Amino acid sequence: METPIATADLLKATIEKTLDSRTTHRGEIVLPCVPVALEYFLENLGIFFRDLGKPLSHSELSELRVLLAKTLDDGFRASGNNQLVLSYETITTPFLTKNLKCSVAIRENTVAGKYENWQQARENGSLFGSHPDTRVISLVEKLVDPREAPILDIGAGNGRNAVPLAQRGHPVDALEDDSTICRATAGSGKGRQSSPSRDRGRLLRIVQ
């Protein structure tokens, strides 16, 4: 009996290799702009592209390191909230090998943007709920005279804690980093906005 030229396993492996070589991928990977995490990012990106069937060569890894290092540093210097967006695409060559095309960009990720996304994600439009924190209220109830217990609410948001505390008689100052929320709170009649000394950090005096 003659030995078959190609076994079923060999044919299967050949077909799978051909299918894999003709499969392309494209997408985005979003990383926080943290320069000290460069080597960690590179390690995980190497694993990711290897699993896509395009292991990075030494030269490709070196080029990616240089590209990421500069962009991470630039993004972090602009804002610690910024993100690096790595866009990638695997391209099949005429020889059925894969090349990798990458580009990077910095995405501004401001506190205001986070708040807006959180607002849209909640049906009632409130980031942290519409009622005051019961632990906060329980704590201040132990104070004898609210008028003698001024409160500074840092990260006050829309005033869900600051307003009830002011209603109890506490002198309340509410500090909120996002100017949009601060203006909305002031415009709702819940507080009076002071003139900020910087672009960031708004102080509301809650008046009842």
C-alpha positions as CSV (number, residue, x, y, z in Angstrom):
1,M,0.0,0.0,0.0
2,E,1.4,3.3,-1.0
3,T,1.9,6.1,1.5
4,P,-0.5,9.0,0.8
5,I,1.1,12.2,-0.4
6,A,-0.9,14.3,2.1
7,T,-2.5,13.1,5.2
8,A,-5.7,14.5,6.6
9,D,-3.9,16.2,9.4
10,L,-1.4,17.8,7.0
11,L,-4.2,19.1,4.8
12,K,-6.1,20.5,7.8
13,A,-3.0,22.3,9.0
14,T,-2.3,23.7,5.6
15,I,-5.8,25.0,5.2
16,E,-5.8,26.6,8.7
17,K,-2.5,28.3,8.0
18,T,-3.8,29.7,4.7
19,L,-7.0,30.9,6.4
20,D,-5.0,32.5,9.2
21,S,-2.7,34.3,6.8
22,R,-5.6,35.7,4.9
23,T,-7.4,36.9,8.0
24,T,-6.8,40.6,8.9
25,H,-7.5,42.5,12.0
26,R,-8.0,46.2,12.8
27,G,-9.0,48.1,15.9
28,E,-8.0,50.4,18.7
29,I,-6.3,49.8,22.0
30,V,-6.7,52.6,24.6
31,L,-4.0,53.0,27.3
32,P,-3.8,55.5,30.1
33,C,-0.9,57.9,29.6
34,V,1.4,56.5,32.4
35,P,5.0,56.6,31.1
36,V,6.3,54.4,33.9
37,A,4.1,51.6,32.6
38,L,5.8,51.5,29.2
39,E,7.4,48.0,29.6
40,Y,4.2,46.6,31.0
41,F,2.2,47.9,28.0
42,L,4.8,46.6,25.6
43,E,4.7,43.1,27.2
44,N,1.0,42.9,26.9
45,L,0.9,44.3,23.3
46,G,3.5,41.7,22.3
47,I,1.2,39.0,23.6
48,F,-1.8,40.5,22.0
49,F,-0.3,40.8,18.5
50,R,1.2,37.3,18.8
51,D,-2.2,35.9,19.5
52,L,-3.4,37.7,16.3
53,G,-0.9,35.8,14.4
54,K,1.6,38.7,14.0
55,P,4.4,38.3,16.6
56,L,6.5,41.4,16.8
57,S,10.1,41.2,15.6
58,H,12.9,42.8,17.6
59,S,13.0,45.8,15.3
60,E,9.2,46.2,15.4
61,L,9.2,46.1,19.1
62,S,12.0,48.7,19.3
63,E,10.1,51.0,17.0
64,L,6.9,50.6,19.0
65,R,8.8,51.3,22.2
66,V,10.1,54.6,20.9
67,L,6.6,55.5,19.5
68,L,4.8,54.7,22.8
69,A,7.4,56.3,25.0
70,K,7.2,59.7,23.4
71,T,3.4,59.7,23.1
72,L,2.9,58.5,26.7
73,D,5.2,61.2,28.0
74,D,3.5,63.9,25.9
75,G,0.1,62.8,27.0
76,F,1.0,62.7,30.6
77,R,2.6,66.1,30.6
78,A,-0.5,67.6,29.1
79,S,-2.8,65.9,31.6
80,G,-2.7,62.8,33.9
81,N,-6.2,61.9,32.7
82,N,-5.2,61.6,29.0
83,Q,-5.2,58.4,27.1
84,L,-3.1,56.9,24.3
85,V,-5.0,55.4,21.4
86,L,-3.1,52.8,19.5
87,S,-4.8,52.1,16.1
88,Y,-3.6,48.9,14.4
89,E,-4.2,46.9,11.3
90,T,-2.7,43.6,10.1
91,I,-2.0,43.6,6.4
92,T,-1.5,40.4,4.3
93,T,1.3,40.6,1.8
94,P,1.3,38.9,-1.6
95,F,3.5,36.2,0.0
96,L,0.7,35.5,2.6
97,T,2.7,36.9,5.4
98,K,1.4,39.6,7.8
99,N,2.6,43.1,8.3
100,L,1.5,45.3,11.1
101,K,0.5,49.0,10.6
102,C,0.3,51.1,13.8
103,S,-0.4,54.7,14.6
104,V,-0.8,56.5,18.0
105,A,-2.7,59.5,19.1
106,I,-3.5,61.3,22.4
107,R,-7.1,61.4,23.5
108,E,-8.0,64.1,26.0
109,N,-9.9,62.6,28.9
110,T,-11.0,65.5,31.0
111,V,-12.9,65.3,34.3
112,A,-15.8,67.1,32.6
113,G,-15.8,64.4,29.9
114,K,-16.0,61.7,32.5
115,Y,-18.8,63.4,34.3
116,E,-20.7,63.8,31.0
117,N,-20.3,60.1,30.3
118,W,-21.5,59.1,33.8
119,Q,-24.4,61.5,33.5
120,Q,-25.5,59.9,30.2
121,A,-25.1,56.4,31.6
122,R,-27.6,57.1,34.4
123,E,-31.3,57.2,33.6
124,N,-32.0,59.8,36.3
125,G,-29.1,62.0,35.3
126,S,-27.5,61.9,38.7
127,L,-23.9,60.7,39.1
128,F,-24.2,59.3,42.6
129,G,-27.9,59.2,43.3
130,S,-30.5,61.8,44.2
131,H,-30.4,61.3,48.0
132,P,-27.7,62.3,50.5
133,D,-25.2,59.8,51.9
134,T,-26.9,58.3,54.9
135,R,-23.5,57.9,56.6
136,V,-22.8,61.6,56.3
137,I,-26.2,62.6,57.6
138,S,-25.8,60.1,60.5
139,L,-22.5,61.6,61.4
140,V,-23.6,65.3,61.4
141,E,-26.7,64.4,63.5
142,K,-24.3,63.8,66.4
143,L,-23.2,67.5,66.3
144,V,-25.0,69.7,68.8
145,D,-25.2,73.0,67.0
146,P,-25.0,72.9,63.2
147,R,-24.4,76.6,63.0
148,E,-21.1,76.0,64.9
149,A,-20.0,73.2,62.6
150,P,-18.9,74.5,59.2
151,I,-18.5,71.9,56.5
152,L,-16.2,71.7,53.4
153,D,-17.5,69.2,50.9
154,I,-14.7,68.3,48.5
155,G,-15.9,66.8,45.2
156,A,-19.4,68.0,45.8
157,G,-20.8,67.2,42.4
158,N,-24.4,68.4,42.1
159,G,-24.6,69.1,45.9
160,R,-26.5,66.0,46.9
161,N,-24.8,66.1,50.3
162,A,-23.9,69.8,50.5
163,V,-27.5,71.1,50.1
164,P,-29.1,68.9,52.8
165,L,-26.3,69.8,55.2
166,A,-26.9,73.5,54.6
167,Q,-30.6,72.9,55.1
168,R,-29.7,71.6,58.5
169,G,-28.1,74.9,59.3
170,H,-24.4,74.1,58.7
171,P,-22.3,76.7,56.9
172,V,-21.3,74.7,53.8
173,D,-18.6,75.4,51.2
174,A,-18.7,72.9,48.3
175,L,-15.6,72.4,46.2
176,E,-16.1,71.0,42.7
177,D,-13.5,70.6,40.0
178,D,-15.8,70.5,37.1
179,S,-17.0,74.0,36.1
180,T,-20.1,72.7,34.2
181,I,-21.5,71.0,37.2
182,C,-20.6,73.9,39.4
183,R,-22.5,76.3,37.1
184,A,-25.5,74.0,37.0
185,T,-25.6,73.8,40.8
186,A,-25.3,77.5,41.1
187,G,-27.9,78.2,38.4
188,S,-30.4,75.8,40.1
189,G,-30.5,78.1,43.2
190,K,-28.7,75.6,45.4
191,G,-25.5,77.7,45.8
192,R,-23.6,80.8,44.9
193,Q,-20.4,80.4,43.0
194,S,-17.3,82.3,43.9
195,S,-14.8,83.6,41.4
196,P,-12.1,80.9,41.0
197,S,-8.5,81.8,41.2
198,R,-7.6,79.1,38.7
199,D,-9.1,77.5,35.7
200,R,-9.7,74.4,37.8
201,G,-11.4,74.2,41.2
202,R,-14.7,76.1,41.8
203,L,-16.0,76.9,45.3
204,L,-19.7,77.2,46.0
205,R,-21.1,78.7,49.1
206,I,-24.3,76.8,49.7
207,V,-26.9,79.4,50.8
208,Q,-30.3,78.4,52.2
